[in-house]
Amino acid sequence: MQGVERSGAEGPAELVLRGGTVLALDAADTRGTAIAVRHGRVLAVGEEARIAPLIGRRTRVVELDGRAVIPGINDSHLHAAWLGAMWPDTVFGAMEAGASAEVPSGGHGGPPADAAVLEASAADPHVPAGPRLVDDEDGRRRAILRAGELIASLGITSYTEPGLGPGEDDGATGCFGQAVLDSYRALESERALRARVNVLALFGVLDGPSELRAFLAGLRGLERQTERPAWLRVAGVKIFADGIPPMLQAWTAHVYPDGSHGGLLVGGGDLDQRAANLGEMIRAVHRQGLQLGVHATGDRTIDHVIDAVEAAAAEAPADLRHYVIHGDLVTPAALDRMRGLGMGLNVQAGIAAKTAPWVAGVLGEEVAAAAWPIGRAIEAGVRVSLSSDAPVLAPDWRRGVADADAWMGAAAPAEAERRMLQLLRAYTVVPAHQDGAESWKGTLAPRMAADLCVLEANPLELAPAELPGVGVELTVVDGDIVYER
């Protein structure tokens, strides 16, 4: 586990925020009206009278005037270089502008009416319609820094860049190759990053195949060391195991309209060989002591991933925080097994909301209604991280909370606050655990990293549907203000 590098030397607070609501989101559900920060760490949370003695001559005091402080948001699946190169465009924005996403009537169960757009964007959303988005070092730096400015304005203080590496060196966008990771290293050495960054290495094609031999070679040559792991960390590896259900690519026990069950993206001969290669990739990552994030949407794919993780853990027990990305068709039985293995689930509720009609179009309404079981996963004890997959969606976690709540179904009035706390923790506490960093970030307990988001209203006094209208007023990373409205 990596920790922040600054010490906790004695002295007055450097920053105090007072006169509002502070939600620590820690296990004790600590709340207060003020928070003090010193040397990049939380010094104390409590009532103003307790914090007042920590104010010195040089302490910057921010009057909250009723506003709320929560831990900094951790978007645990965000393609920042691609986001910075595309913004203000998003994949779904382009799709919605281009054509209707309605499932065609007539009962044939085919793909969406905008299938051409979907094939270009959702099946392989990283393929642009025109020239490369980024083609040189200057472009890569500008894209990363532009994304940093945007996410700072949204209260995001950490994110995971899920897939950078040599598998995409010749990629169509220029946003995912090894050179992008090199640009991150350079920017971090210049102290130019506005958020903490976790990276998953990629040894295949984004949204495409990976070959076992190349994967194992890349894994052996992976350079993980960074200057300040609390700011830039190569956490592990990403594998694209399958595609998505609307394009009949997810490997599933259900039957698609063409009579198929989908398959795997991993290279190999027949499906059995591909499944064996995927299992060997997973075991190899585990043996090397690396975290694994697997893009897996079909129920059979997810089950196979769990089988491989279980076998790897039996061979070499280790707490590596492996997780399933998207998990569209994950089953209750699979969730129980994931909990037992300590596996996480990383979900984008906005994608669920937007693509459920497409899933219904190819697998039926009953399957679509059971897909993306966010609430069931949380109640089953699986650590569920909510994320944006930006720029597939906009990187607005407030919209993500609202979408997740709507997808889960309305909470009873007596459960409303508990629901909001669950969703806030899915953007803060749980992603910190995914990062292996829960000992030093993700909550506002004393000695934790002073990564803060200030909202203009207390989220516990709002319905999740109201949260997208609540402004982000201030963002603090490592005790430094990086955004102020």
Buried (B, 14 or more C-beta within 10 A) or exposed (E): EBEBEBEBEEEBBBBBBBBBBBBBBBEEEBBBBBBBBBBBBBBBBBEBEBBEEBBEEEBEBBEBEEBBBBBBBBBBBBBBBBBBBBBEEBBBBBBBEEBEBEBBEEEEBBBBBBBEBBBBBBBBBBBBEEEBBBEEEEBBBBBBBBBBEBBBBBBBBBBBBBBBBBBBEEBBBBBBBBBBBEBBBBBBBEEEBBBBBBBBBBBBBBBBBBBBEBBBEBBEEBEBEBEBBBBBBBBBBBBBBBBBBBBBBBBBEBEBBEEEBBBBBBBBEEBEBBBBBBBBBBBBBBEBEBBBBBBBBBBBBBBBBBBBBBEBBEEEEBEBBBBBBBBBBBBEEBBEBBBEBBBBBBBBBBBBBBBBBBBBBBBBEEBBEBBBBBBBBBEBEBBBBBBBBBBBBBBBBBBBBBBBBBBBEEBEEEEBEEBBBBBBBBBBBBBBBBBBBBEBBBBBBBEBBBBBBBBBBBBBEBBBEEBBEBEBBBBBBBBBBBBEE
